Amino acid sequence: MPRKQFVDIIATIQQALETQTVDNLKKFCALLSANHKLTRKAELVAAILSQLEGVKLQKIWRQLDELQKAAVAEVVHSSGNDYRADAFVAKYGQNPNFGKGDRYSYAYQPSLLSLFFYQGLMPSDLKQNLKAFVPKPKATRLTEVRDTIPDTFLVRQQKYWNAQEYEVPLTVCEMEQVAQKDLLSVLRLIQSGKVGVSDKTSLPSGATVKAIATILLGGDFYDDQQRKAEAQYTYTSPEDDIGGIKAFAWTALLQVGNMAELVGKKLVLTKAGLKALQDPPAKTLQTLWKRWLKNTTFDEFRRIDEIKGQTGKGARGMTALAGRREVIANALNECPIGKWIQFSAFSKYMVATGQLFEVTRDPYNLYICEFGYGNLGYDGSHDWHILQERYMRCLLFEYAATLGLIDVSYVDPGVNWRDFGDLWGTDDLNFLSRYDGLIYFRLNALGAYCLGLTEKYQPTAIANSQTLQILPNLEIVASEGDLSIADVLVLDLYAQRITDTSWRLDSDRLLTAIEDGHQVAELKQVLERNSSEPLPESVQEFLNIASEKASSLRDLGEAKLIECASSHLAALISNDPLTKKYCQLVGSRALVVLAIHEGKFRKALRQIGYALPPVR
């Protein structure tokens, strides 16, 4: 999309006509059947002006075709005077007829529409006169909105001289319930100390992404091993790995959401992360989305690997992240809940309604393959579909879908339309980004809640299942393959694993978990949720005793042990009204002062004439 251009307003139609060449004015006169023998510029301008007023103006407007009338109406009933070609094409599918040939050549033949626009601008006085009879244009609406989507998608591929059309199956992922389960699974995995990220970039390694993918419900969106085994489409090379999407996103989302933090090279749960294990998942997902929109740490566009230069000179031209996300989120708010929307239609709707943003102010410093030849240029002609659309796809596919806001339907990115084929250095690329396969998305009930479109979210009620058999001898047996990864991690935390599908409640392991800050209530919740039978009395008693023991002691924090010169002095300080509330006598000559009270104790000590020197 071209850079913003600042243009002057043309106040009058006369000013606009006076900027035209005599040859163009003669062509305008011919369109209006005016005196074709006129040769002087002033006479030509006067003749044209006489036709562009009152009833004559309305008659000329009626001669326009429907698309030309729409172009006039869009400007007449807008706040500006300029014809926005990008928005018009996005709404109507094509530009109206302004004439035949290059308008800068002698052979150019203008159409009647050219009488209404001059260098893309409508004169202000002409616009005011047109308002009297030109009806408002049709409202801009999302197209390709469906209750259901087909099982396949028609792909049109052309590479070099080879052109093909064929149907490919659409994969559908309904993310509303998946995201809520994935959230708990990833939190548990982090809690178990199995998620490592770089201490410099905070990004996960490939091994970490694969480890997370194995615990996600249904896995990640794409499985590269499966793709290599099933490489069945002409332009999909099994060597082109897509990599993680959901698995990558979770590490970034939880760090930005302040629910996980880096300690060494491992992520650990923060207090907010531990609390999220007990909170309703929908509320946590809403919090993560809101925090993601405001974050300045992770730029989604960095995930478009094939576009280079983002960390070099191009870094200075990258736009503010929050501004980009706000525009997309606002457009997402306008999507109907529960309806499938084709991504390309959503993109056109944003352009047509003026909901625009930029990824970079300087596309020349971004490039494909090699800077000298592969840069994206000065004119911004590739901006929207190469830059903005890739960014939108990433935000929607990797983050909104991972959080469960939208359901998605997609194909392998290597089989979707190659809209980047005219860029230098892309001949060997099967896709420009791993998100190119996104075809449809659907805003669901969870998404409406996270976006603030609804005040409450009612999760689907899930009846307790008989996944676990809980025995009176404190053994727990799971049905093979039925227990969620998150619940497996909980059992591993609190109980001793006996086999792949069985555990035994163990007092030492349970007390160790309590020491690490975990609560017996979450173990009980997992046991009850996965069993349709009441817990055996022996198990209830075991858990009750553990809960009682967990609440019997309380850590008051660190303390300082102070030795007094005599038991008399120790008794004096421990009983003085100024100091006694901050210390406790231990034995005959020692005082204990909690670390949180040390400052107040020292001040009170000075007030009664004593000082506590530093440790030597």
Secondary structure, 3 states (H helix, E strand, C coil): CCCCCCCCCCCCHHHHHHCCCHHHHHHHHHHCCCCCCCCCHHHHHHHHHHHCCHHHHHHHHHCCCHHHHHHHHHHHCCCCCECCHHHHHHHHCCCCCCEECCCCCCCCEECHHHHCCECCECCHHHHHHHCCCCCCCCCCCCCCEECCCCCEEEEEEEECCEEEEEEEECEEECHHHHHHHHHHHHHHHHHCCCCEECCCCCCECHHHHHHHHHHCCCCCCCCHHHHHHCCCCCCCCCCCCCCCCHHHHHHHHHHHCCCEEEECCEEEECHHHHHHCCCCHHHHHHHHHHHHHHCCCCCHHHHCCCEECCCCHHHHHECCHHHHHHHHHHHHHCCCCCCEEEHHHHHHHHHHCCCCCCCECCHHHCEECCHHHHECCCCCCCHHHHHHHHHHHHHHHHHHCCCCCEEEEECCHHHCCCCCCCCCCCCCCCCCCCCCCEEEEEECHHHHHHCCCCCCCCCCCCCCCCCEEECCCCEEEECCCCCCHHHHHHHHHHEEEEECCEEEECHHHHHHHHHCCCCHHHHHHHHHHCCCCCCCHHHHHHHHHHHHHHCCCCCCCCEEEEECCCHHHHHHHHHCCCCHHHCEEECCCEEEEEHHHHHHHHHHHHHCCCCCCCCC
